[in-house]
Amino acid sequence: MMRRGAAALAGAAMLSMAAAADASSREMKTARFAVTVSGTQTTVWKEDRTTYDGCVDGDVRTTGGGTQRFTFRSARPATLDVVQVGRGVVVSAGSAGIPVSGTVTQRGSLSIEQLSGGESACGGTPNP
């Protein structure tokens, strides 16, 4: 539903720009491109913090780190229409957008160390 709405909005924008162009005798230019996209995003995180834990009435240190990698690419070339009227430009990939496929890989570890305090007053077992 959202894709059709976006395509309809882009189409309406193109028509209104075309009408404005006729009214002001500006030239309307159109171009069509076959496009592919690809990309990679890598996120690296680290944690090293000490907090007070009321259950053990003491400090707890949390350390760790990890990575997440997101890779994507076009499933197939998509058609991109570009219309320029005067200084305005409308870009549309149609109702299908640009289909992509991708993968996500995550790795990480986290360790918790009790620095002070006693046994847990909140149930469970204390950290070694």
JONORLIN-V269782 format. One record per residue. N is the residue number from 1. RES is the residue in three letters. SS is DSSP state (H for helix, E for strand, L for the rest). OMEGA is omega in whole degrees, 0 to 359 (999 if undefined). Layout:
BEGIN
n=N res=RES ss=SS omega=OMEGA
n=N res=RES ss=SS omega=OMEGA
END
This chain:
BEGIN
n=1 res=MET ss=L omega=180
n=2 res=MET ss=H omega=181
n=3 res=ARG ss=H omega=179
n=4 res=ARG ss=H omega=179
n=5 res=GLY ss=H omega=180
n=6 res=ALA ss=H omega=179
n=7 res=ALA ss=H omega=179
n=8 res=ALA ss=H omega=179
n=9 res=LEU ss=H omega=179
n=10 res=ALA ss=H omega=178
n=11 res=GLY ss=H omega=179
n=12 res=ALA ss=H omega=178
n=13 res=ALA ss=H omega=179
n=14 res=MET ss=H omega=180
n=15 res=LEU ss=H omega=180
n=16 res=SER ss=H omega=177
n=17 res=MET ss=H omega=178
n=18 res=ALA ss=H omega=178
n=19 res=ALA ss=H omega=178
n=20 res=ALA ss=H omega=180
n=21 res=ALA ss=H omega=178
n=22 res=ASP ss=H omega=182
n=23 res=ALA ss=H omega=183
n=24 res=SER ss=H omega=179
n=25 res=SER ss=L omega=176
n=26 res=ARG ss=L omega=179
n=27 res=GLU ss=L omega=177
n=28 res=MET ss=E omega=180
n=29 res=LYS ss=E omega=177
n=30 res=THR ss=E omega=177
n=31 res=ALA ss=E omega=179
n=32 res=ARG ss=E omega=182
n=33 res=PHE ss=E omega=168
n=34 res=ALA ss=E omega=186
n=35 res=VAL ss=E omega=170
n=36 res=THR ss=L omega=178
n=37 res=VAL ss=L omega=174
n=38 res=SER ss=E omega=179
n=39 res=GLY ss=E omega=177
n=40 res=THR ss=E omega=174
n=41 res=GLN ss=E omega=178
n=42 res=THR ss=E omega=178
n=43 res=THR ss=E omega=178
n=44 res=VAL ss=E omega=179
n=45 res=TRP ss=E omega=177
n=46 res=LYS ss=E omega=179
n=47 res=GLU ss=E omega=174
n=48 res=ASP ss=E omega=183
n=49 res=ARG ss=E omega=176
n=50 res=THR ss=E omega=181
n=51 res=THR ss=E omega=176
n=52 res=TYR ss=E omega=178
n=53 res=ASP ss=E omega=182
n=54 res=GLY ss=L omega=180
n=55 res=CYS ss=L omega=179
n=56 res=VAL ss=L omega=182
n=57 res=ASP ss=L omega=181
n=58 res=GLY ss=E omega=181
n=59 res=ASP ss=E omega=178
n=60 res=VAL ss=E omega=179
n=61 res=ARG ss=E omega=178
n=62 res=THR ss=E omega=178
n=63 res=THR ss=E omega=177
n=64 res=GLY ss=E omega=180
n=65 res=GLY ss=E omega=179
n=66 res=GLY ss=E omega=179
n=67 res=THR ss=E omega=171
n=68 res=GLN ss=E omega=181
n=69 res=ARG ss=E omega=179
n=70 res=PHE ss=E omega=180
n=71 res=THR ss=E omega=179
n=72 res=PHE ss=E omega=176
n=73 res=ARG ss=E omega=179
n=74 res=SER ss=E omega=174
n=75 res=ALA ss=L omega=178
n=76 res=ARG ss=L omega=177
n=77 res=PRO ss=L omega=178
n=78 res=ALA ss=E omega=178
n=79 res=THR ss=E omega=180
n=80 res=LEU ss=E omega=178
n=81 res=ASP ss=E omega=179
n=82 res=VAL ss=E omega=179
n=83 res=VAL ss=E omega=177
n=84 res=GLN ss=E omega=175
n=85 res=VAL ss=E omega=184
n=86 res=GLY ss=L omega=179
n=87 res=ARG ss=L omega=181
n=88 res=GLY ss=E omega=180
n=89 res=VAL ss=E omega=174
n=90 res=VAL ss=E omega=179
n=91 res=VAL ss=E omega=180
n=92 res=SER ss=E omega=174
n=93 res=ALA ss=L omega=180
n=94 res=GLY ss=L omega=184
n=95 res=SER ss=L omega=182
n=96 res=ALA ss=L omega=184
n=97 res=GLY ss=L omega=177
n=98 res=ILE ss=L omega=182
n=99 res=PRO ss=L omega=178
n=100 res=VAL ss=E omega=171
n=101 res=SER ss=E omega=183
n=102 res=GLY ss=E omega=179
n=103 res=THR ss=E omega=175
n=104 res=VAL ss=E omega=177
n=105 res=THR ss=E omega=180
n=106 res=GLN ss=E omega=175
n=107 res=ARG ss=E omega=177
n=108 res=GLY ss=E omega=176
n=109 res=SER ss=E omega=181
n=110 res=LEU ss=E omega=176
n=111 res=SER ss=E omega=182
n=112 res=ILE ss=E omega=181
n=113 res=GLU ss=E omega=176
n=114 res=GLN ss=E omega=183
n=115 res=LEU ss=L omega=181
n=116 res=SER ss=L omega=179
n=117 res=GLY ss=L omega=182
n=118 res=GLY ss=L omega=180
n=119 res=GLU ss=L omega=183
n=120 res=SER ss=L omega=176
n=121 res=ALA ss=L omega=183
n=122 res=CYS ss=L omega=182
n=123 res=GLY ss=L omega=181
n=124 res=GLY ss=L omega=181
n=125 res=THR ss=L omega=179
n=126 res=PRO ss=L omega=176
n=127 res=ASN ss=L omega=179
n=128 res=PRO ss=L omega=999
END
